[in-house]
Amino acid sequence: MSIWWSLHLRREAASVPLARRLLLGTMETAGVDPDISYDLSVALTEACANAVEHGGLIGAAPDTGAYRVTAYLDGDTCRIEVTDSGPGFPEHLGTPRRSALAESGRGLCLIEQLADHVRFRNRPGQGAVVSFDKILKWREGALLKAS
């Protein structure tokens, strides 16, 4: 069995915990191991916070515009994508690698540490996409455990 959902959210700080709670509720209901759920929720929080902070048109206020969060639980894998409409990642960024002492960018590094596979990409003229996958572990008696 698989589950997927997609949210279209305003670029407001209040949208971040909404996405996180929906993910955690989905994981709890499906029977995903709490440690895996927590890792994914932290990574999602960082990706959403990045979209809120940087994901709008240049010069737009943080509370204007929108971003999208899509989560897929399929078999033993969860994939999450956060898509915004901002200017995208700087060309030199490639795969974000920042110093722990850097003023910004630590969230992207945290996503890389918490997920099994991460991809940062630009959609020319349309914004940026952060997608990440994690192999799921299941609690005993989980409802959606892959067979």
ABEGO torsion letter per residue (X at the ends): XBBBBBBBBBBBAAAAAAAAAAAAAAAAAAGBBAAAAAAAAAAAAAAAAAAAAAABBBGBBAABEBBBBBBBBBEABBBBBBBBABAEBBAAAEBBBBBAABABGAAAAAAAAABABBBBBBBBGAEBBBBBBBBBBBBBGBAABBX
